């Protein structure tokens, strides 16, 4: 995982986690991505899951502090991540 700050425009769109959940979820235990929260999708329906995911490492990904965006990101991740998954970041 590259831990230095990255231009947010270079991050993976948040909805790319849907593809990971569809194709790789049974095998993933740890996932590290630099994600972009510029365009926040609606949560997938029906909900997908990473049943064996233990840790999502988002490195130095930046989340806009606007309350509505935080709520949307939380709703999206809640639809994908199992309860108890750890979300880690890197110090800047």
C-alpha positions in Angstrom: 0.0 0.0 0.0 1.4 3.4 -1.0 1.0 5.6 2.1 2.0 9.0 0.7 -0.8 11.5 0.0 -2.2 11.1 -3.5 -4.2 13.4 -5.7 -7.9 12.5 -4.9 -8.6 12.5 -8.7 -6.3 9.5 -9.0 -8.1 7.3 -6.4 -10.4 4.5 -7.4 -14.0 5.4 -7.4 -15.9 4.2 -4.4 -18.2 2.1 -6.5 -15.2 0.0 -7.7 -15.7 -1.9 -4.4 -18.8 -3.4 -5.9 -16.7 -5.2 -8.6 -14.3 -6.4 -5.9 -17.2 -7.8 -3.9 -18.8 -9.5 -6.9 -15.6 -11.2 -8.2 -13.2 -11.6 -5.3 -15.1 -11.4 -2.1 -15.0 -15.0 -0.9 -11.2 -15.0 -0.9 -10.3 -11.5 0.3 -9.3 -11.1 4.0 -7.4 -7.8 3.6 -7.9 -5.1 1.0 -5.9 -1.9 0.5 -7.1 0.8 -1.8 -6.7 4.5 -2.3 -10.3 5.5 -2.9 -11.9 8.7 -4.2 -15.0 9.9 -2.6 -15.7 12.7 -5.1 -18.6 10.8 -6.6 -20.4 8.7 -4.0 -22.8 6.1 -5.5 -25.9 4.9 -3.9 -25.5 1.6 -2.0 -25.9 -1.5 -4.1 -29.2 -3.3 -4.0 -29.4 -6.1 -3.1 -26.5 -5.6 -0.7 -23.2 -7.3 -1.6 -20.6 -8.5 0.9 -17.1 -9.4 1.6 -17.9 -12.3 4.0 -14.3 -12.9 5.0 -12.9 -9.4 4.9 -11.1 -8.5 8.1 -9.4 -5.2 7.2 -10.0 -2.4 4.6 -6.9 -0.2 4.4 -7.7 3.1 2.7 -4.2 4.6 3.1 -4.3 8.3 2.8 -7.7 8.5 1.1 -9.4 11.7 1.9 -13.0 12.0 2.9 -14.8 15.3 2.4 -15.9 16.6 5.8 -19.3 17.7 4.5 -21.8 15.9 6.6 -24.0 14.6 3.8 -21.0 13.1 2.0 -19.9 11.4 5.2 -23.3 9.9 5.6 -23.4 8.7 2.0 -20.0 7.1 2.3 -21.0 5.4 5.5 -24.2 4.0 3.9 -22.3 2.7 0.9 -19.6 1.0 3.0 -22.2 -0.4 5.4 -23.9 -2.1 2.4 -20.6 -3.8 1.4 -18.6 -4.5 4.5 -19.4 -7.1 7.1 -19.9 -6.1 10.7 -16.7 -5.9 12.6 -14.4 -5.2 9.7 -11.5 -2.9 10.6 -11.0 0.2 8.5 -7.4 1.5 8.8 -5.7 4.6 7.4 -2.2 5.9 7.2 -0.8 8.8 9.1 0.1 11.8 6.9 
